[in-house]
């Protein structure tokens, strides 16, 4: 994603794929909240999903659950603070740590009902240290998700459209078995695993128009389909009440996510794998 996060701190047009991903995640998190009576949440890092940073916990805050989020970039923390305070008008606790501080988060043992991260391990300096800290600071659940490294879009991105990313990020952190071993060694019992974010399009982590450009496809007709007023997709517009029908419009594509199929079969196309654990 490079430095694109800066643009999304003020430009909330994320694209259809990101809005879909966020809504699917929202539904999953809300289900966790209800089933496990979650009363406090830590997300670290707050940056992993593309698009607008730091808004994956809105679903908790709107239910009155205190939210704490951690990041190692002060500029991004400031932008997320403005989004929550000025736009969303929701309480949030934002904590800045140094880039080398992921293995020693500034919280006491067993501070939160849920600790979690979404697709952020390969952006930070100490992923293993963070996983151990998520286990240490949770009194109940740990939820970890990373991009699914066997689905088609992942390989399209790796081999064709975003090779620079894989030259500078350790894709070993998409190995769900590696993550599981670290969590289990830290005292987490895995109680669930599966896939999330299974729309009918591949996961390229960039707008469709940009994908076409990187593939060398030049077509005014195709470009017109993925740009302009008719191609504006914003989760924030839904949160702010500007597009109350957005969830229904986007989730009509969720038939694969909702299909009663084994998650192993869905994993061929799913964009993310996850583990859900309980601290012993």
C-alpha positions, -999 to +999 in steps of 0.1 A: +000+000+000+030+023+003+020+057+014-016+056+001-029+056+036-023+094+037-048+100+009-075+080+026-073+101+058-092+127+038-105+109+007-130+083+019-136+068-015-122+033-009-136+012-038-162-016-038-138-043-027-127-025+005-162-015+015-173-052+010-143-064+030-151-040+059-188-050+060-180-087+061-155-080+089-181-058+107-206-087+107-180-111+120-169-088+148-205-080+158-212-117+160-181-122+183-193-093+205-227-108+210-216-144+214-188-137+238-201-106+256-171-085+247-167-054+269-133-041+258-112-043+226-076-038+215-067-036+178-030-036+170-019-025+146-048-003+134-033-003+099-035-035+078-066-031+056-062-007+027-085+023+025-094+045+055-072+036+085-085+029+119-122+024+113-126-013+117-136-009+154-166+014+147-189-016+151-177-020+187-178+016+196-213+020+184-224-007+208-207+010+237-176-011+239-144+008+248-119+007+219-081+009+221-060+010+189-022+011+185+000+024+157+037+034+153+031+064+130+021+096+147+008+112+116-016+083+110-027+084+147-035+121+143-056+114+112-075+086+128-081+108+159-097+134+137-119+109+119-132+094+152-136+127+170-147+151+143-165+129+118-177+098+137-180+116+170-172+084+189-148+078+218-115+060+211-082+055+229-053+058+204-019+048+216+014+056+197+044+033+202+079+034+186+084+012+155+104-013+176+078-014+204+054-041+191+068-067+214+061-046+245+027-030+243+020-005+272-009-025+287-011-047+317-017-085+314-053-095+307-065-059+300-090-066+272-117-091+264-106-092+227-073-084+211-070-086+174-053-076+141-063-077+105-037-081+077-011-060+095+016-084+106+038-079+075+038-041+080+054-040+115+090-046+128+082-075+152+052-096+141+060-125+165+064-101+194+030-086+186+013-120+185+027-128+219+015-094+232-020-100+218-020-132+239-006-115+270-030-086+270-062-106+264-083-120+291-104-140+267-102-139+229-075-134+203-084-129+167-058-128+139-063-126+101-039-123+072-042-124+034-049-158+020-017-168+001-033-194-021-061-174-038-059-162-073-057-125-066-028-129-043-007-145-070-018-120-096-006-093-072+026-111-064+037-120-099+023-092-120+008-060-106+026-054-073+059-071-073+076-043-054+055-050-024+067-085-021+103-075-025+100-054+007+075-073+029+079-108+045+051-129+030+060-156+055+035-139+078+007-152+056+015-187+068-014-194+092+004-224+106+033-202+117+009-178+134-009-207+151+023-221+166+033-187+180-001-182+196-003-217+210+032-213+225+019-181+241-009-199+258-037-194+233-061-223+225-074-221+190-112-225+191-119-215+155-104-210+121-117-202+086-119-177+058-135-142+055-139-118+026-150-141-003-165-118-030-168-128-066-137-107-076-100-114-070-081-096-042-057-071-059-055-045-030-059-016-054-087+001-074-099-017-105-088+012-127-053+010-113-052-028-119-061-022-156-032+003-159-007-021-143-018-048-167-012-025-196-049-024-206-059+009-220-096+013-227-117+045-223-148+024-220-134+002-192-119+032-175-152+050-175-168+019-157-144+022-128-141+060-123-163+090-118-193+097-096-209+063-104-178+045-089-176+060-055-177+036-026-172+048+010-177+030+042-176+063+060-206+075+039-225+045+055-212+052+090-222+089+087-257+081+075-251+096+040-257+063+022-279+042+045-286+016+017-249+010+010-247-022+031-276-038+013-262-028-021-227-042-014-237-073+005-257-087-024-223-099-036-218-119-003-233-152-016-200-170-014-192-157+021-227-169+032-227-201+013-229-233+035-197-247+022-166-260+041-142-231+047-114-252+031-133-252-002-139-214+000-102-209+007-095-213-030-111-179-036-112-163-001-091-132+004-083-138+041-076-166+065-082-163+102-076-179+136-098-173+167-082-183+200-090-183+237-064-175+263-060-205+286 
